[in-house]
Amino acid sequence: MLIGDSSFEEVVLTLQNAQTTIRREINPTVYPLSEFREKVISGHHFLNTVMKGDKIFLIGDERELKRMVKKWMAN
């Protein structure tokens, strides 16, 4: 899952080399920050499951994600 200002097409193109290397298809889920925010606030099932589960962060960390979500929920 990628949260940010990249399009699905950009992410898929960027992942092509990784897919070749690991010999597996990668199916990313891409959320613009505003859509991610709206879905978290509304209790979206998939995102609730992700938020509760284990994650591997390539950029950022668990504290940053929780701080961001906590801020949104307070508003």
C-alpha positions as protocol buffer text, in pm:
chain_id: "A"
residue {
  index: 1
  type: MET
  ca { x: 0 y: 0 z: 0 }
}
residue {
  index: 2
  type: LEU
  ca { x: 125 y: 342 z: -90 }
}
residue {
  index: 3
  type: ILE
  ca { x: -14 y: 660 z: 60 }
}
residue {
  index: 4
  type: GLY
  ca { x: 85 y: 973 z: -128 }
}
residue {
  index: 5
  type: ASP
  ca { x: 74 y: 1175 z: -445 }
}
residue {
  index: 6
  type: SER
  ca { x: 162 y: 903 z: -696 }
}
residue {
  index: 7
  type: SER
  ca { x: -77 y: 754 z: -946 }
}
residue {
  index: 8
  type: PHE
  ca { x: -144 y: 382 z: -965 }
}
residue {
  index: 9
  type: GLU
  ca { x: 23 y: 376 z: -1307 }
}
residue {
  index: 10
  type: GLU
  ca { x: 340 y: 541 z: -1173 }
}
residue {
  index: 11
  type: VAL
  ca { x: 361 y: 290 z: -889 }
}
residue {
  index: 12
  type: VAL
  ca { x: 309 y: -10 z: -1118 }
}
residue {
  index: 13
  type: LEU
  ca { x: 580 y: 114 z: -1357 }
}
residue {
  index: 14
  type: THR
  ca { x: 818 y: 171 z: -1067 }
}
residue {
  index: 15
  type: LEU
  ca { x: 757 y: -181 z: -934 }
}
residue {
  index: 16
  type: GLN
  ca { x: 829 y: -359 z: -1263 }
}
residue {
  index: 17
  type: ASN
  ca { x: 1198 y: -420 z: -1186 }
}
residue {
  index: 18
  type: ALA
  ca { x: 1117 y: -549 z: -838 }
}
residue {
  index: 19
  type: GLN
  ca { x: 859 y: -789 z: -984 }
}
residue {
  index: 20
  type: THR
  ca { x: 1117 y: -921 z: -1227 }
}
residue {
  index: 21
  type: THR
  ca { x: 1372 y: -964 z: -950 }
}
residue {
  index: 22
  type: ILE
  ca { x: 1143 y: -1148 z: -710 }
}
residue {
  index: 23
  type: ARG
  ca { x: 956 y: -1328 z: -990 }
}
residue {
  index: 24
  type: ARG
  ca { x: 619 y: -1238 z: -840 }
}
residue {
  index: 25
  type: GLU
  ca { x: 347 y: -995 z: -927 }
}
residue {
  index: 26
  type: ILE
  ca { x: 305 y: -702 z: -687 }
}
residue {
  index: 27
  type: ASN
  ca { x: -49 y: -565 z: -662 }
}
residue {
  index: 28
  type: PRO
  ca { x: -22 y: -225 z: -496 }
}
residue {
  index: 29
  type: THR
  ca { x: -305 y: -32 z: -339 }
}
residue {
  index: 30
  type: VAL
  ca { x: -252 y: 341 z: -389 }
}
residue {
  index: 31
  type: TYR
  ca { x: -430 y: 609 z: -187 }
}
residue {
  index: 32
  type: PRO
  ca { x: -390 y: 984 z: -228 }
}
residue {
  index: 33
  type: LEU
  ca { x: -350 y: 1130 z: 122 }
}
residue {
  index: 34
  type: SER
  ca { x: -696 y: 1290 z: 116 }
}
residue {
  index: 35
  type: GLU
  ca { x: -867 y: 961 z: 19 }
}
residue {
  index: 36
  type: PHE
  ca { x: -671 y: 768 z: 283 }
}
residue {
  index: 37
  type: ARG
  ca { x: -774 y: 1024 z: 543 }
}
residue {
  index: 38
  type: GLU
  ca { x: -1143 y: 1004 z: 449 }
}
residue {
  index: 39
  type: LYS
  ca { x: -1144 y: 625 z: 452 }
}
residue {
  index: 40
  type: VAL
  ca { x: -968 y: 599 z: 789 }
}
residue {
  index: 41
  type: ILE
  ca { x: -1210 y: 848 z: 945 }
}
residue {
  index: 42
  type: SER
  ca { x: -1510 y: 662 z: 803 }
}
residue {
  index: 43
  type: GLY
  ca { x: -1386 y: 327 z: 939 }
}
residue {
  index: 44
  type: HIS
  ca { x: -1308 y: 159 z: 605 }
}
residue {
  index: 45
  type: HIS
  ca { x: -1276 y: -217 z: 672 }
}
residue {
  index: 46
  type: PHE
  ca { x: -957 y: -279 z: 468 }
}
residue {
  index: 47
  type: LEU
  ca { x: -775 y: 17 z: 622 }
}
residue {
  index: 48
  type: ASN
  ca { x: -887 y: -75 z: 974 }
}
residue {
  index: 49
  type: THR
  ca { x: -741 y: -421 z: 917 }
}
residue {
  index: 50
  type: VAL
  ca { x: -416 y: -273 z: 785 }
}
residue {
  index: 51
  type: MET
  ca { x: -390 y: -27 z: 1074 }
}
residue {
  index: 52
  type: LYS
  ca { x: -426 y: -312 z: 1327 }
}
residue {
  index: 53
  type: GLY
  ca { x: -185 y: -549 z: 1155 }
}
residue {
  index: 54
  type: ASP
  ca { x: 190 y: -570 z: 1112 }
}
residue {
  index: 55
  type: LYS
  ca { x: 343 y: -334 z: 859 }
}
residue {
  index: 56
  type: ILE
  ca { x: 678 y: -286 z: 690 }
}
residue {
  index: 57
  type: PHE
  ca { x: 751 y: 82 z: 633 }
}
residue {
  index: 58
  type: LEU
  ca { x: 975 y: 187 z: 346 }
}
residue {
  index: 59
  type: ILE
  ca { x: 931 y: 555 z: 431 }
}
residue {
  index: 60
  type: GLY
  ca { x: 799 y: 682 z: 762 }
}
residue {
  index: 61
  type: ASP
  ca { x: 718 y: 468 z: 1062 }
}
residue {
  index: 62
  type: GLU
  ca { x: 437 y: 342 z: 1284 }
}
residue {
  index: 63
  type: ARG
  ca { x: 455 y: 645 z: 1513 }
}
residue {
  index: 64
  type: GLU
  ca { x: 419 y: 886 z: 1223 }
}
residue {
  index: 65
  type: LEU
  ca { x: 118 y: 696 z: 1085 }
}
residue {
  index: 66
  type: LYS
  ca { x: -54 y: 677 z: 1424 }
}
residue {
  index: 67
  type: ARG
  ca { x: 15 y: 1045 z: 1496 }
}
residue {
  index: 68
  type: MET
  ca { x: -134 y: 1143 z: 1160 }
}
residue {
  index: 69
  type: VAL
  ca { x: -447 y: 930 z: 1208 }
}
residue {
  index: 70
  type: LYS
  ca { x: -493 y: 1046 z: 1568 }
}
residue {
  index: 71
  type: LYS
  ca { x: -479 y: 1409 z: 1449 }
}
residue {
  index: 72
  type: TRP
  ca { x: -747 y: 1343 z: 1185 }
}
residue {
  index: 73
  type: MET
  ca { x: -975 y: 1164 z: 1430 }
}
residue {
  index: 74
  type: ALA
  ca { x: -953 y: 1461 z: 1670 }
}
residue {
  index: 75
  type: ASN
  ca { x: -1072 y: 1706 z: 1402 }
}
